Amino acid sequence: MTSLALRDEAFDRVRGEWAGLLAQTALPVPFVTPAWQRVWLDHFQGDRRLRVLTARDGERLIGVAPLLVEGDRAELVGHYSICDYMDVVVTPGFEAAFFARLLDELAADGVRTLDMRGIRIGSPTLVAVSGAGAAGFTCTREHEALSPCVELPATWEEYLGRLSKKDRHELRRKLRRLGSGGDIALRVVTAPDEASGLLDTLFHLMRLSSHHKEEFLARPGMEAFFREMVRVMAEESMLRFYLLTLDGQPVAAVLNFDLGGVLYMYNSGYDPQYAHYAVGLMSKALLVKDAIESGRTCVDFLRGDESYKYDLGGTDQPVYHLVLTR
């Protein structure tokens, strides 16, 4: 491990190996895939300098740290308002050696602060940075967010049995009410062209359902980012888009990423005219049912403590903000 050689490599040169390395890790989240990060950089990098620092054992890729550097400060590629999780990607067992080399390189480059947001519980990074003092850095760790997740059993009935009596009763009651409202259909979309064609519907439902989502979409470049991101993630087989219709009318939509047996529920919207049928919640409940039936192991609701996440059985997973200062 001490023989690791650190390099500064071109993004496109390493992206194929990077994707393969990510598949070996315990937490292969979509926001640290090269596909996602390439799109994010194309839209939001600005004037900051990109450094893709890699560690190799001979020619074998061991770790990747995609960083943006500005002055004496470096941070992980991404932004917490768009990328729920961020991290480096390292072969299991090499984390401490990788960070030792990484921090030495950053210190030599004049970096005095490494800002790492979006580090989820269970990430080896939380342990690996404990050796930062050897490179002259001190580390502070702050709680940044909660990210509820629900582990999925083998069957829908078993899932219902895990809910509290109150939540189980409410979910069944609302499903019956939804079924009485007309012809219900849940459309599952994974193809790039089809998903891209539904984006205007998603944007419309997002704006209808929340002024916060309306403001989010109004941010400069956000719609353009969504359009390219959805196409690319679908091309990489990492997209799962759900559209709930009532008598053929779109009433709710949920955009998810699909990676490593986990569905990451990224964004959603619904039509408040159909609030009587709880179409927002029901689209997510039916999504969970489909995830179980299609063999997924978990639904990650991502950041935020919205009540529906707990109604559907979510349990909190903390997300941390690490700052290493020299």
N, C-alpha and C positions, 0 to 999 in steps of 0.2 A: 504493500500500500504506500510505502514511503517513496516509491519510484515513480509515482504519478507525475506526468508531464502536463503542465497547464498551457493551453494555447488560446489565442484569440482568433476565432474562425469565422468565416462568412456564414451568415444564416442559412442560405440556400445550400451550401456545401454540406452542412451537418444535419439538415432537417430529416433526411431519411433514417439515419442512425438514431437521431433524437427520438423519433416516433417509436422505433424498436426498443430503445432503452426504457421509454415510458411504460411500455407493455410489461416490463419486468417488475415494476414497482407495485407496492401495496395500494397506493392511492393514485391511480391514473386519471386525474381529473381533466375535463375538457379544456379548461382555461390555461393549462400549461402545455398543451399540444402545439407543435409548430404550425399546424393549420390555423388554429385560433389566433396564435400570437402574430403570425404574418399579417393577417387581416387587421388586427388591432394596430399594429405598427403602421400599416399603410394609411390608417385614418387618424391616428392620435399621437404618433411619435413626436411630431414637431421638430424643434431644433436640437433635441437632446441626442447625444452620441450613443449609438447602440454598440454594446460589447457582448458577444456571445462567447463566454469563457468556458472552455471545455477541458476536461481532464481525461487523459488517456494512459492506459497501461500498455505500452508498446503502441499498437494501432487500435487497440480495443477501446471504444468509448466507454468511459466510466461515469462521467457526470457532465451536466450542462447547466450553466447559470446565465440566463438571458437578462441583461442589465441595461438600464439607461443611465448614463453618466452626465452630470452637469456640474462643472466646477469640481469641488471636493466631495460631492455627494453622489451616491449611486442608489438605485432602487430597482426592484424587480419590474420586468415588463408587465404592463397592465395598469388598471386603476380599480380601486375597490368598489367604485360605484357601477362598474361594468363587469369586472372579473371577480366573482365571489370568492374564489380561492386563487392564491398565487404561491409559487414555490420554485426551488431548483429541482432538477431531476437527477437522481444519483442511484447507481447500482446498490442494492441493499448490502450493508456491511462496510461500504466505503465512505459513508457520510462524513465521519470525523476527519479522515485523511483529505477528502475533497475540500472541506471548509478550511482546513489548515492551509492548503495551497491557494485557495481562492482569496483568503484574507491577506496572505503574504503578497499576492499579486496586486490587490487593490491598494494596500499600503504603499507599495512601490510606485504605484500610479498616482499617488497623492490623494487618494480617497480617504476621508476622515469619518464619513458616515455611510453605513449601509442600511437602508430602510427597507424592511420586508413586512409588507402587510398581507393579510389574507392567509396566514399560516394556520391550517386547520388542526384540530386535536388529532393526535395519531401520526402527524408528520414527523419523520426522523429528524427534520431540521431543528425541532424544539430541543432535542438532546444534543445534536451535533454542534450547535453554537456554544455549548458550555465550555468548549476549549478555546473560545475566541481570545482569551487573555494572553495566550501564547504569542499571538500576532499583535498584541498591544491594543486590542479592542475590549471594551466593556459592553455588556448586553443588558438591555432592559426589555421586559416583556409586559405588555398590557393586554387586557381583554378587549377585543375589538367588536365582536358581534356574536350572536347566537345563530346557529344554522340547524334547524330541526330536521331530523331524518326519521324514516320509519323502515325498519327491517321487515322484509316480506316473507311470510310463510309459504307453504306449498299450495294452499287453497284459499279461495275467497272466504269460505265459511270459517276457516281457522283465523284468518285476519279479523273478521268481524268479532270472533270470540275473544280476541285480544283487546278490543276496545272496551272502555268503561261501559257499564250498563246504559248510562244516559246517552253517551255518544253513539252506541250501537242502535239504540231505539230511535234516535233522531235521524241517523243516516238511513235506516230502513224506511222511516216515515217519509222522508224527503224523496227517496227513490221512488216510492209508490206514487207520491204526488206528481213527480216528474213524468212518470209513465202514464198518468191520467191526462196529461196536457196535450197529447197528440202523438204523432209518429216521431219517436226519438231515434236518432242515429249518431254513433260516434265514429267519425272518420279518422283513420290513422294514416298519416302521410310521411313518407321517408324520401321520396324521389325529389331531386333538386328542382326540376321545372315545376312540379306540382306544388312543392312547398313555397317556392318563390311566388307563384301565382296566388297564394293565399295570404301574402304579407299585408296587402291593403286591408283585407278583412281583419287580420290581427290588429293592425294599427287602429282601425276604426273601433274595434271592441275595447282596446286598451284605453283609448281616449274617452269612450263612453263611461267606462267603469271607474275611473279615478283621475282626478285633476293632477295628482302626483305623476301618474304615468303619462298624462298629456304633456306635462312640463318636461319629463324625461325625454320623450320623443322630439320635443321642440329644441333640444340642445343642438348646437351646430354640428352637423355631420352625423348625427345619430341614425337617422333613417337610412342614409347611404351605407353606414357601417352595418346595420341590420341586414340590408339587402345582400351585401356581399358575404357577410358572415353566414347567413342561412344557406346560401348557395354552396359555399365552400364546405360547411359542416355536413351538409347533405351529401355532397360528393365524396366525403371521407367516411360516409356511413355512420355518422355520429349525431344525426338529427332524428327526432321523433315528434311530429306535430299532430296534435289532436284538435279536431273541430267537432263541436257538438251542435247538431241541428235539431230543430223542432218543426215538424211539418216542412222540412226542406230549408227553413230559415236559419242561418248561422246565429247562434245565441251565445256561444262561448268558445274560446280557443286557448290552447296551452302549448307553448313552445318549450320543448325539452331537449336536452342532450342525452345521448345514450352511449355509455362507455363502461366497459368492465363489469357488465351486469347491473349497473346502477343507472336509474333515470334521474337526471338533474333538472328540476322544474325551474326553468329560467325566467319566463315571463308569461303573462296571461291577461285575458280581458273577457268581459261579458257584457251583455245588453241589459241594463237595469229595467227595461220594460218587462223582462221575464223574471224579475227578482222573486215573484211569488213562487216560482218553481226552483228557486235557489240554484240557478243554472251555473253560477260560478263555482260553488262548492261541488255540485254534482258532476261537473266536467272533471274535476280533480279526483273525485271518488271513483268515477268510471275509468279514469286513467290508472289509478291504483289497481283496480280490478284487472284491467288489460295487462298491466305490468306483471301481476302475479301469474296470469294465464300464459304469458309469453316467456316466463322463466326468469324474470329479473329478480334480483335479490334485495334491492333497496330502492326507495324513492327518497332522494335528497331534495328537500324543499328550499334549500339554499338560505341566504341571509334573511333575517326578519322574523318577528315574533307574531305574525298575523294569526288570529285565533283559529282559522280553518286548518292550519298545520297541526295544531294540537287536537282538534276535533277528529282528524284523520289518523291519530295515533303517533304523531311526531314526538320525538324526544330531543332535547337540546344537545347540540354539539358545539363547544366553544371554538371560536376563531380568534387568533392572536395577532398582535402587531409587535414585531421584534425590531429594535433599533440597536445596531452595533456602532459604537462610537470610539474613535481612536484619539 
